[in-house]
Amino acid sequence: MLTTTDRRPWLVTCRPGTGLRLIGFPYAGGGPSLFRSWPSDLLQDIELCAVHLPGREARMKEEPIGDLHRAVGELVEAIEPVCHRPVALFGHSIGGLLAFECARELRRRFDITPVHLFVSGCPAPQLRDHDRLFDLPDEEFLERMRRFNGTPREILEHAELMELMLPTLRADFSLRDTYVHHEAPPLSCPITAFGGMADDAVGAAKLEPWREHTADGFQLWLFQGDHFFIRTAQSVVAETVTFILQPYMQTRR
């Protein structure tokens, strides 16, 4: 059993700032390091935070969570106290699904709505994916992840790292594979969907239906790259996020 001192926070600050808080939700197997590398000169006065799920990086000793309802419940408890400042949510791949459900749960439990929701490389939630991966035998699971292109190749090809990360990757894909979408009123904040031009798994046709989940504006941006354009086009992604948030920041200073 982990002691209190063994546990790590669900939300970590990657880059301090005095303005709006941007909370990043990483892809399967990912942690706060994904967002720590975002260029600070592009973020201006945005405070950049990252979700830190159990089973990775500094929380490697903790058991990963494969139930989306439980993960969202824990996350909104961590996010609610920092919402005294305007908050935007950004999630990539499975992180996009988590960000979306956290936005809905923040509204339901605390009457809080983020100023903007970014969903990146993530199909709209009503598009049910029946291709379950998380409970496949190890070899088939790894092969399907390579084909799915949902995990960085340097992780997949590192045998020792994969042995450590396999339970976490299974849990993360379980968040997606066991997800059941429930209808609810659209969010009152704008939604922006990001995609990779060469992402064969999540193309524009799977991103466009996100517009159904906002009563405000919707935008779709496509970047050079495959599913991991968030890394290969990192500077452009960060610059675009800042550009989209700029009008709100200017009116709230």
Phi, psi and chi 1 to 4 in degrees:
 res  aa     phi    psi   chi1   chi2   chi3   chi4
   1 MET       -  137.7  177.5  178.3  -65.6      -
   2 LEU   -78.9  139.9  -68.2  169.9      -      -
   3 THR   -85.1  171.1   66.8      -      -      -
   4 THR   -59.0  -37.4  -56.9      -      -      -
   5 THR   -72.6  -19.3   54.6      -      -      -
   6 ASP   -77.2  -22.3  -70.5  -34.3      -      -
   7 ARG   -81.1  152.1  -60.7 -176.0 -175.4  -82.3
   8 ARG  -121.1  156.5  -63.8  -67.2 -172.1  -90.4
   9 PRO   -68.1  153.3   22.8  -32.5      -      -
  10 TRP   -77.6  -17.0  -72.2   79.1      -      -
  11 LEU  -134.3  126.5 -158.0   61.5      -      -
  12 VAL  -124.6  147.3  -62.1      -      -      -
  13 THR   -87.3  118.7  -59.5      -      -      -
  14 CYS   -89.9  -33.5  -62.6      -      -      -
  15 ARG  -150.3  114.7 -166.4  153.1  -14.5  -87.5
  16 PRO   -65.4  156.0  -15.3   28.6      -      -
  17 GLY  -164.3  165.4      -      -      -      -
  18 THR  -102.6   -6.1   59.0      -      -      -
  19 GLY  -105.7 -143.8      -      -      -      -
  20 LEU   -56.2  146.4  173.2  149.8      -      -
  21 ARG   -96.7  128.8  -80.7 -166.5  175.9   96.2
  22 LEU  -108.8  120.1  175.7   63.6      -      -
  23 ILE  -106.0  122.0  -60.8  176.3      -      -
  24 GLY  -100.2  136.6      -      -      -      -
  25 PHE  -113.6  112.6  -65.4   69.4      -      -
  26 PRO   -76.7  170.7   26.6  -32.6      -      -
  27 TYR   -76.1  178.7   47.0   67.7      -      -
  28 ALA   -55.2  128.0      -      -      -      -
  29 GLY    81.8   -7.5      -      -      -      -
  30 GLY   -87.7  164.1      -      -      -      -
  31 GLY  -140.9 -165.2      -      -      -      -
  32 PRO   -59.1  -23.3  -25.3   34.9      -      -
  33 SER   -60.0  -26.5   59.9      -      -      -
  34 LEU   -57.9  -40.4  171.0   64.5      -      -
  35 PHE   -93.2  -19.7  -63.1  100.3      -      -
  36 ARG   -63.2  -25.1  -73.0 -164.4 -178.6  100.9
  37 SER   -88.1    0.0   60.5      -      -      -
  38 TRP   -65.3  136.0  -83.0   32.2      -      -
  39 PRO   -67.4  123.5   20.6  -30.1      -      -
  40 SER   -67.2  -29.6   57.9      -      -      -
  41 ASP   -69.4  -18.4   57.7  -33.3      -      -
  42 LEU   -89.4  -17.8  -64.8  179.4      -      -
  43 LEU   -89.3   -9.7  -63.9  175.5      -      -
  44 GLN    54.7 -125.2  -59.9  179.9   23.5      -
  45 ASP   -98.3   15.8   62.2  -10.7      -      -
  46 ILE   -68.4  134.4  -65.6  172.8      -      -
  47 GLU   -89.4  120.6  177.7  164.1  -66.1      -
  48 LEU  -100.2  119.3  179.8   59.8      -      -
  49 CYS  -117.7  162.5  -58.5      -      -      -
  50 ALA  -137.8  142.9      -      -      -      -
  51 VAL   -72.5  134.8  162.9      -      -      -
  52 HIS  -123.3   92.3 -165.7 -179.1      -      -
  53 LEU   -76.9  154.7  -65.5  172.8      -      -
  54 PRO   -62.6  153.0  -18.2   29.9      -      -
  55 GLY    94.1   11.9      -      -      -      -
  56 ARG  -151.2  155.5   69.4 -145.9   70.1 -148.1
  57 GLU    46.6 -126.2  -62.7 -172.8   13.8      -
  58 ALA   -69.0  -10.8      -      -      -      -
  59 ARG  -108.1   25.0  -58.2 -170.4   71.4 -179.1
  60 MET   -60.1  -32.0 -176.8   66.2   78.0      -
  61 LYS   -73.0  -17.2  -67.3 -179.1 -179.9  179.1
  62 GLU   -86.0  148.9  -60.6 -179.9   48.5      -
  63 GLU   -71.6  129.1 -176.4  177.3   -5.4      -
  64 PRO   -68.0  160.0   23.5  -32.1      -      -
  65 ILE  -109.9  125.1  -64.7  175.5      -      -
  66 GLY  -106.3    5.9      -      -      -      -
  67 ASP  -109.7  117.6  177.3   77.6      -      -
  68 LEU   -64.7  -38.6 -172.8  133.4      -      -
  69 HIS   -60.7  -42.4  178.9   75.1      -      -
  70 ARG   -68.0  -43.9  179.6 -175.1  162.1 -158.9
  71 ALA   -61.2  -43.0      -      -      -      -
  72 VAL   -64.6  -40.8  166.8      -      -      -
  73 GLY   -59.8  -42.9      -      -      -      -
  74 GLU   -67.2  -41.1  -63.2  -84.3    8.7      -
  75 LEU   -67.5  -42.7  -77.1  168.8      -      -
  76 VAL   -67.7  -28.0  -63.7      -      -      -
  77 GLU   -65.6  -32.5  -71.0  -71.1  -20.4      -
  78 ALA   -81.3  -32.3      -      -      -      -
  79 ILE   -80.0  -37.3  -65.7  171.1      -      -
  80 GLU   -53.6  -43.6 -173.4  -86.8  -24.9      -
  81 PRO   -64.7  -20.0  -22.6   34.9      -      -
  82 VAL   -96.4    7.4  -54.5      -      -      -
  83 CYS   -88.7   13.7  -72.6      -      -      -
  84 HIS   -71.5  -12.7   58.1  -82.0      -      -
  85 ARG  -114.0  150.5 -155.0 -168.8  -70.2 -175.7
  86 PRO   -54.8  139.7  -24.8   33.6      -      -
  87 VAL  -128.5  135.7  167.4      -      -      -
  88 ALA  -117.7  149.1      -      -      -      -
  89 LEU  -115.8  137.1  -53.4 -178.4      -      -
  90 PHE  -132.3  122.5  179.1  103.6      -      -
  91 GLY  -132.3  137.0      -      -      -      -
  92 HIS  -109.3  132.7 -176.2   74.4      -      -
  93 SER    58.5 -122.9 -164.2      -      -      -
  94 ILE   -60.5  -30.1  -70.1  168.2      -      -
  95 GLY   -61.4  -30.2      -      -      -      -
  96 GLY   -65.9  -39.1      -      -      -      -
  97 LEU   -65.4  -42.1 -173.8   60.9      -      -
  98 LEU   -62.5  -43.3  -86.8  172.2      -      -
  99 ALA   -61.9  -42.9      -      -      -      -
 100 PHE   -61.2  -48.4  168.9   65.8      -      -
 101 GLU   -70.0  -30.7  -73.3  -63.5  -20.8      -
 102 CYS   -66.5  -39.5  -79.7      -      -      -
 103 ALA   -60.6  -42.5      -      -      -      -
 104 ARG   -69.5  -36.7  -61.0 -146.1  -63.5 -175.8
 105 GLU   -73.6  -35.2 -172.2   68.2    0.9      -
 106 LEU   -61.1  -39.6  -76.1  167.0      -      -
 107 ARG   -66.1  -44.9  177.2 -179.4   64.2  179.6
 108 ARG   -67.5  -44.4 -172.9 -174.5   72.3   82.3
 109 ARG   -89.0  -33.4  -71.4  175.6   56.8 -180.0
 110 PHE  -124.7    1.9  -56.6  111.4      -      -
 111 ASP    56.3   40.0 -164.9   27.8      -      -
 112 ILE  -115.2  133.9  -67.8  171.2      -      -
 113 THR  -125.9  129.9  -60.4      -      -      -
 114 PRO   -63.8  158.7   22.7  -32.7      -      -
 115 VAL   -73.5  -23.9  -61.0      -      -      -
 116 HIS  -159.9  144.9 -154.2  102.8      -      -
 117 LEU  -119.7  123.5  172.4   63.4      -      -
 118 PHE  -106.9  125.6  -64.2   88.1      -      -
 119 VAL  -119.6  120.7  -74.5      -      -      -
 120 SER  -121.3  124.7  173.7      -      -      -
 121 GLY    58.1   33.5      -      -      -      -
 122 CYS  -131.0  120.6  178.6      -      -      -
 123 PRO   -62.6  150.6  -17.0   29.2      -      -
 124 ALA   -56.5  141.6      -      -      -      -
 125 PRO   -65.1  -23.7   23.5  -33.7      -      -
 126 GLN   -77.4   -8.8   67.9  -88.7   30.7      -
 127 LEU   -87.3   87.3  -56.3  179.5      -      -
 128 ARG   -63.1  127.9  179.8   66.1  175.4  154.8
 129 ASP  -102.7  113.7 -168.4  -21.2      -      -
 130 HIS   -91.6    5.3  -62.9  -75.6      -      -
 131 ASP   -88.5   87.0 -171.7   19.9      -      -
 132 ARG   -75.7  134.2  -72.0  167.2   61.5  107.3
 133 LEU  -116.7  -32.7  -58.6 -179.2      -      -
 134 PHE   -63.7  -26.6   82.9   98.6      -      -
 135 ASP  -106.5   17.4   53.3   -0.6      -      -
 136 LEU   -75.7  156.7  -67.5  173.0      -      -
 137 PRO   -56.6  154.1  -23.2   32.7      -      -
 138 ASP   -50.8  -52.3  -73.0   -5.3      -      -
 139 GLU   -62.8  -42.6  -70.6 -172.8   10.2      -
 140 GLU   -68.6  -38.0 -171.8  175.5   -5.5      -
 141 PHE   -59.8  -46.8  175.7   70.0      -      -
 142 LEU   -65.5  -40.5  -65.4  174.8      -      -
 143 GLU   -65.1  -41.1  176.3   56.9   30.7      -
 144 ARG   -67.5  -34.8  -67.4  -58.6  -57.8  -79.9
 145 MET   -66.2  -36.9  -81.9 -158.4  -59.0      -
 146 ARG   -62.3  -42.8  -68.4 -174.8 -176.2   96.8
 147 ARG   -71.9  -36.8  -71.7  159.9   49.7 -168.7
 148 PHE   -69.0  -27.2  179.5   74.8      -      -
 149 ASN    59.7   43.9 -165.2   25.4      -      -
 150 GLY  -106.9    3.3      -      -      -      -
 151 THR  -139.5  137.2  -57.5      -      -      -
 152 PRO   -54.6  139.1  -26.1   34.8      -      -
 153 ARG   -63.5  -31.4 -173.5  156.0  -63.2  -81.6
 154 GLU   -65.5  -25.5   58.5  -94.7   31.0      -
 155 ILE   -76.1  -46.4  -66.3  178.4      -      -
 156 LEU   -62.1  -31.8  -66.7  171.9      -      -
 157 GLU   -94.8    4.2  -66.1  177.9   -8.9      -
 158 HIS  -105.2  102.7 -166.8  -61.8      -      -
 159 ALA   -59.6  -47.1      -      -      -      -
 160 GLU   -67.1  -40.7  -67.3  179.9   -2.5      -
 161 LEU   -65.0  -39.4 -178.5   58.2      -      -
 162 MET   -63.6  -37.3  -84.4  -54.1  -52.5      -
 163 GLU   -61.6  -39.6 -175.4  176.6   -6.2      -
 164 LEU   -72.2  -37.4  -71.5  172.7      -      -
 165 MET   -89.3  -12.8  -71.6  -62.6  -60.9      -
 166 LEU   -55.7  -47.3 -165.9   57.8      -      -
 167 PRO   -61.2  -36.2  -23.2   34.6      -      -
 168 THR   -69.1  -42.8  -63.3      -      -      -
 169 LEU   -64.0  -40.9  -70.8  168.1      -      -
 170 ARG   -61.4  -44.1  -75.5 -169.5 -178.6  -81.3
 171 ALA   -62.9  -42.1      -      -      -      -
 172 ASP   -64.9  -42.1  -75.2   -2.9      -      -
 173 PHE   -70.5  -26.1  -84.8   89.5      -      -
 174 SER   -64.2  -34.1  177.5      -      -      -
 175 LEU   -56.0  -41.0  -62.6  174.8      -      -
 176 ARG   -77.9  -46.8 -178.2 -158.4   74.7  143.9
 177 ASP   -69.9  -29.2  -65.6  -13.7      -      -
 178 THR  -100.0    4.1   61.6      -      -      -
 179 TYR   -66.1  136.0  173.6   74.0      -      -
 180 VAL  -122.0  119.2  177.7      -      -      -
 181 HIS   -81.5  131.4  176.8   63.2      -      -
 182 HIS  -115.7  134.8  -63.6  -71.2      -      -
 183 GLU   -64.8  142.8  -64.8  -67.4  -27.2      -
 184 ALA  -156.0  160.1      -      -      -      -
 185 PRO   -57.3  146.3  -24.2   34.3      -      -
 186 PRO   -62.3  154.2   20.0  -30.0      -      -
 187 LEU   -68.6  151.6  -65.3  166.5      -      -
 188 SER   -87.6   -2.3   59.1      -      -      -
 189 CYS   -97.6  157.7   66.5      -      -      -
 190 PRO   -66.6  153.4  -15.2   29.0      -      -
 191 ILE  -123.1  132.5  -66.2  178.2      -      -
 192 THR  -118.4  127.5  -64.1      -      -      -
 193 ALA  -104.2  133.4      -      -      -      -
 194 PHE  -110.6  146.7  -73.5  174.3      -      -
 195 GLY  -148.5  162.8      -      -      -      -
 196 GLY   -98.1  134.3      -      -      -      -
 197 MET   -61.0  -28.2  -66.4  178.8 -174.0      -
 198 ALA  -107.1   19.5      -      -      -      -
 199 ASP   -84.9  102.5 -172.5  -10.9      -      -
 200 ASP   -71.8  -24.2  -64.2  -29.3      -      -
 201 ALA   -84.2  -34.2      -      -      -      -
 202 VAL  -130.0   83.4 -171.4      -      -      -
 203 GLY   -90.5 -176.3      -      -      -      -
 204 ALA   -59.1  -33.4      -      -      -      -
 205 ALA   -63.9  -26.6      -      -      -      -
 206 LYS   -91.7  -12.5  -67.5 -175.0  176.9 -178.9
 207 LEU   -95.1  -35.5  -63.3  169.0      -      -
 208 GLU   -54.7  -39.9  -86.7  -74.6   -9.8      -
 209 PRO   -65.0   -7.4  -25.5   36.2      -      -
 210 TRP   -60.6  -23.1  -85.8  106.4      -      -
 211 ARG   -60.7  -22.1   67.7  171.1   63.8 -111.1
 212 GLU   -70.1  -12.9  -61.0  174.9   20.9      -
 213 HIS  -103.2   11.7  -63.2  -75.7      -      -
 214 THR  -131.5  139.2  174.8      -      -      -
 215 ALA   -92.5    1.3      -      -      -      -
 216 ASP  -112.4 -152.5 -156.9  -34.4      -      -
 217 GLY   -77.1  155.6      -      -      -      -
 218 PHE  -132.0  138.5  172.8   78.6      -      -
 219 GLN  -133.1  149.1  -60.1 -179.5   59.6      -
 220 LEU  -125.1  122.6  172.1   60.4      -      -
 221 TRP  -117.3  134.1  -69.4   67.4      -      -
 222 LEU  -115.5  136.7  -63.7  178.3      -      -
 223 PHE  -118.7  157.3  -61.4   84.7      -      -
 224 GLN   -62.6  134.0  -67.2  -75.1  -14.7      -
 225 GLY   127.3  173.7      -      -      -      -
 226 ASP   -94.2 -147.8   59.2   13.4      -      -
 227 HIS   -61.2  -25.2 -169.5   67.5      -      -
 228 PHE  -101.9   32.0  -69.7  103.4      -      -
 229 PHE   -57.4  -23.6   68.4   88.9      -      -
 230 ILE   -60.7  -22.7 -170.7  176.6      -      -
 231 ARG  -101.0  -45.0  -59.1 -172.3  -23.7  154.8
 232 THR   -72.5  -26.5   56.4      -      -      -
 233 ALA  -116.2   35.5      -      -      -      -
 234 GLN   -55.7  -47.6 -175.8 -177.4   78.3      -
 235 SER   -63.1  -40.5  -67.7      -      -      -
 236 VAL   -67.7  -39.5 -179.2      -      -      -
 237 VAL   -62.0  -49.0  169.7      -      -      -
 238 ALA   -62.0  -39.8      -      -      -      -
 239 GLU   -64.6  -39.6 -173.7  175.2   18.8      -
 240 THR   -67.5  -42.1  -55.9      -      -      -
 241 VAL   -58.7  -46.6  168.9      -      -      -
 242 THR   -61.4  -43.0  -56.1      -      -      -
 243 PHE   -59.9  -43.8  169.6   75.0      -      -
 244 ILE   -67.9  -35.6  -69.1  171.3      -      -
 245 LEU   -82.9  -14.5  -67.2  176.4      -      -
 246 GLN   -55.7  -47.0 -167.2   66.8   36.1      -
 247 PRO   -59.4  -38.8  -25.1   35.9      -      -
 248 TYR   -66.6  -43.2 -177.4   87.0      -      -
 249 MET   -62.2  -39.1  -66.9  162.4   60.3      -
 250 GLN   -66.3  -36.4  -70.9  174.3  -18.5      -
 251 THR   -79.9  -13.6   60.3      -      -      -
 252 ARG  -106.4   -2.2  -67.7  -68.9  174.3  140.9
 253 ARG   -72.0      -  -75.8  178.1 -179.8  170.8
